[in-house]
Amino acid sequence: MTFLRQKRLVFVFFIFLTCLAGLVFRLWVIQIRDGEIYSCLALNQGSLWVALEETPRGKILDRNLTTITVEKREDRIVIFPGAVRDKAVVWHGLAGILGVDEPVIKKYLEGDACILPYSVSPEQSSAVREKGWVGVMALPVQYRYGERPLASHVLGHLGKISSREEFLTLANNSNKIYRYSDVVGKTGLEKYYEKDLKGMRPQQAVRVYTDARGRLLGGPGFKLEEGVGDRERKDLVLTIDLHIQRVVEDVMDRKVERGAVVVMEAGSGDILAMASRPGFDPANPGQTPGVTAEECFFDRCVSLYQPGSVFKVIVAAAAIEEDVAGLDSRFVCRGEQENMIHCWKEAGHGDLNFATAFAVSCNPVFAETGLALGAPTLIEYAGRLGFDNQSVIGYPAPADQRQDLDLIGAPYNLVNSSVGQGPVLVTPVQIAAMTNVVVSNGIYRTPRLVKEVRKSSGSVAREFPQDTGRIAVSSVTAEELRKLMELAVDQGTGKAALVPAFGSAGKTGSAQLDSGKDSVNAWFSGYAPRTCPRYIITVLVEGGAGGGETAAPIFREIMERILK
């Protein structure tokens, strides 16, 4: 055999080997990687079925693996019109049992297999079962959202695919199969983790097999499927603590009409609770009485607000770190007679030191300190303590481009910025992260909301580790800031935030609104216990009387309940 002939044979061999490898890879894709998808398609093509699960999706769990959506099971009536023998008898009987007009029931018996949209009592379920109608069953249905789901703005809500563009985007961003009738995530985590949460088959269903023309095979033969595996859906594990979230929302439902509360684990930066008001029911989104859909879905926890005097923590950190002022530095406050900015106390605070000025939230002292620091230094420290970082680990909400710390350096902005007004805009989550720097000995950590994505088997598909942190200010400066925040609660504007037995510390803020000086965005951000802090709570109340009057008592009530 000549060398040229051998070379040709080797070339042909590698061509066949490449083709075989491609064929094996394609078989692996069909049978292994996407096997469950194709088996579902084949099964659905040869049967009529009704899902006994509202929407096949993975669970959203808290840090203790408890379902946050508060799922529920209810009996409902399932109808397979093609199997019903005497439809007139059935719609007459069902109308009587359910208390619904006959023409309404008749409409369902002339359509496709479905679940009737009526809650059914145990007595009604028993009455339907006693009739023994073929093709009509009373069966338990799993619903994603229970009576009072928590953290609705974090979870988001579901809705049907609304456009061809949305359908194509979903189909192109995932290897899962979508139909125009599918229910998908519209906001929040339901939207951000759509391709992970979406399942390919319900875990509970009732099915009957058909021939190629859709006719029932071998009589009715209804099969109840329960506990069906679905490898395609994944679960989402959050840092949220369901108990703390429930406490926060209980308090807000009674005391906060519009506002936000963020609870963070001291040190780690993990978010233990996030709640915004007004809220909405994910099972019936956009239907909160007296509130527009746009306002319902507005998540104040990650939205920008002027922080008011809470920003004085930044000014104090910069002043101490840069040796511009210490706790014992002396100042004079002349109240309304000040030229740069008036103090909230008309008569003024007179001669006072920096620590007292922080505790009583004296505006002239902090305006003077801000001028001494200069805009570049103030911008630098605002960034160091996280006011240039809107990101939350595992929660890819788009950043609001209106946040621009460089505006502090624009003409005539420095004085107002030094007291948290003017162009300074921050989110409640950022305020909580700033307070975490104080209790973490000067280390800034990006907040975290999602811990991991889990496979249906329980193994981890993707992790979101905690931020290891970076030095924002020295541990000495952080210790001085803790003294200031303790003094603000002991002797200053935050007295209503004092938590008995455990002790607490924090800073009030009252950001002026356009509507007048009697209406402000009231803030309080602080921590407890004083020794070995465990929790950080940031409270924002829109249209409050002031941080000390409105937000501080809410902080105290929430903190007392979660500590106990």
Sequence and secondary structure as in RCSB ss.txt:
>XXXX:A:sequence
MTFLRQKRLVFVFFIFLTCLAGLVFRLWVIQIRDGEIYSCLALNQGSLWVALEETPRGKILDRNLTTITVEKRED
RIVIFPGAVRDKAVVWHGLAGILGVDEPVIKKYLEGDACILPYSVSPEQSSAVREKGWVGVMALPVQYRYGERPL
ASHVLGHLGKISSREEFLTLANNSNKIYRYSDVVGKTGLEKYYEKDLKGMRPQQAVRVYTDARGRLLGGPGFKLE
EGVGDRERKDLVLTIDLHIQRVVEDVMDRKVERGAVVVMEAGSGDILAMASRPGFDPANPGQTPGVTAEECFFDR
CVSLYQPGSVFKVIVAAAAIEEDVAGLDSRFVCRGEQENMIHCWKEAGHGDLNFATAFAVSCNPVFAETGLALGA
PTLIEYAGRLGFDNQSVIGYPAPADQRQDLDLIGAPYNLVNSSVGQGPVLVTPVQIAAMTNVVVSNGIYRTPRLV
KEVRKSSGSVAREFPQDTGRIAVSSVTAEELRKLMELAVDQGTGKAALVPAFGSAGKTGSAQLDSGKDSVNAWFS
GYAPRTCPRYIITVLVEGGAGGGETAAPIFREIMERILK
>XXXX:A:secstr
  HHHHHHHHHHHHHHHHHHHHHHHHHHIIIIISHHHHHHHHHHHTEEEEESBSS B  EE TTS BTT  EEEE
EEEE GGG S HHHHHHHHHHHHT  HHHHHHHHTSSSEE SS   HHHHHHHHHHT TTEEEEEEEESS SS S
 HHHH  EEE   HHHHHHHHHT SS   TT EEE SHHHHHTHHHHB SS SEEEEEEB TTS BSSS   EEE
ES   TT  EEEES  HHHHHHHHHHHHHH SSEEEEEEETTT BEEEEEEES   TTSTT  TTS HHHHT  G
GGS B  GGGGHHHHHHHHHHTTS  TT EEEE GGG SS   SSTT  EEEEHHHHHHTT HHHHHHHHHHH H
HHHHHHHHHTTTT   BBTB     TT  GGGGGSTT HHHHHTT TT  B HHHHHHHHHHHHTTTEE   B E
EEEE TTS EEEE      EESS HHHHHHHHHHHHHHHHTSTTGGG  TTT  EEEEEEEEETTEEEEEEEEEE
EEE SSS  EEEEEEEEEES IIIIIHHHHHHHHHHHH 
